[in-house]
């Protein structure tokens, strides 16, 4: 931190922050951060929020569940590639993230890890825009797939650093508001872009412009993040996180409840993997617009949290069971309608509506599993459970993604049905989980 003098922007941030929390400089809450960081909390609060909002909106605009599958289908790329986008994006940042975390912990000032990752993501997204303008067929598909691999690795660096910097610069009881404001802003921004797409002409140019703007958002995020005032921190604990995670696999042997939870979580990866197939199916039928899916995506982000949060606080096990059954039922209905009532499946509203419901259910799945594992574990066990769970689920995502990509070659509907059956199996496993609330 270079100076304690306040620029006009810092003074404005301080006034807004104190009004938001009904505080002043002398009574400001500064739990779990240093005295040095406490003096510049307001500015850091809004810088974290703005940087997160820009990156979340950028993520929404290049979503591997919506934009990229639609683009691949429009470019006549091989269909199996769309099925690998989500597994690669998720596992590509999840598996190496354990090792990345060890490297980031060696840095006294960690915001530059986020900045570097954000700039790399911006360059990748600009590469996706160029691909949309210049390539078609298999070449376009392979280019998109390779760029998504690089994107996921860069995302891992930003993800690890952002959590650590947030903890160093924003006090406890204030951090959730950062993510909440950023998510709401991204949801509203997604709806705005849905309107833009609605009035855009057909062809690949609107998607290239969309991707180019997403790249600009990541550059904005990097620029804003670079201005966060982060004091140097401790650099201990930089051991090899991946090796430590495998050494902790003993929790699978010792904790039957965690084994069942991990099995249910693994079977429920389909709640996220099925979404791109709905988009591909819609584009194949040429009966709707990508704008509908942007509306569905934005609305689900805005409305899903409060209801699922209340249910998770009462019983995350029941929420997991409910959303698993819902995902299985929804996918089965989509398969049956596509197979036996293609006229309904080809309407402009059916598949975007199914996507909206699936997005709501997937948000419930994510909240249920996060709440359950936090409440299941105690003390240091949480770190072990998260490390082991992320490592195994990251690998499992690649396996399931490969299987569904093969099945999708024969039938997109069959891939959706396969993931739906896995969700029903997850519900069967979840019913035997112990209550932890």
Beta strands, then each sheet from edge to edge (+ up, - down):
end
